[in-house]
Amino acid sequence: MTDTNWQLQPGVQMPADTAAEVAKIACALKSLSAYASLVIEREDCPEDLQQIVDEGVQAIGKVFIF
C-alpha cells in the first residue's frame, strides 16, 4: 500500500485494500463537510445537508484516525 495519512481506529479490522477504498470515500466526505461548512456561512445551505454530512463525518471517526 502507498503512503497514507490515515490509520484504522484500534480494534477496527479490515483488509488493507478495502480500508484504502473506504478511506477514499471518507476523504471525499470530509471534503464535502468543508464545502458544506463554507456554504452554510453564506446561509444558502439546507440544514438537512449539514446534518447528513455531520453524521457521515462522525461515522468516519469510528473507523479511521486522520
N, C-alpha and C positions, 0 to 999 in steps of 0.2 A: 504494500500500500504506500501511497505517496505521503509526503509531509502533511499533517493536518493541524488545525487549530482547535480541535475538539477532542474529547475523550468520553467514553461511556461513564455514567454515574456508577459508583460502587454497587455491585450486586446485579447490574444490568448485563445480560449476556445475549449476544447475537453474533452471527458470523461477520467477519470483517467486511466482506463485500456488501452485505446487507446494511451494516452500520454506515458505510460510506454513502450508499444511496439514500438512506434515511437522513443522513447529515445534509445532503444536498437540499432536500425538502425543508429541513429545519433552517438552513441558512436563507432559503428563499422566504420562509415565513418571517424570519427576523427582519429581512429587508422590507417585507410588507408592513411589518409593525412600525418600522421607522417612517415609512411613507405615510401610513395612516396617522401617525402622530403629527407629522408635518401638515397633513390635510386638515386635521382637527384644529390645529392652530389657526387655520383660515376659516374655520367654522362651517365648512361645507361637506363634512364627512358624516355619514349616518352613524348614530350611536351604536346600532347593532353591529356594524362593521368593526368598530373598535372592540366590542365585547368578543366577537369571534376571534379577532387577531390576538387579544389578550389571553384567551383560553388556549389558543394554539401555542403561544409562547410559554405559557405555564406547562403545557404538555411536553414541550421540548426540554424544559428544565428537569423534568422527571427522568429523561433518558440521557441527556448529554450535559457535560460540563464545557462551557465555552470560555 
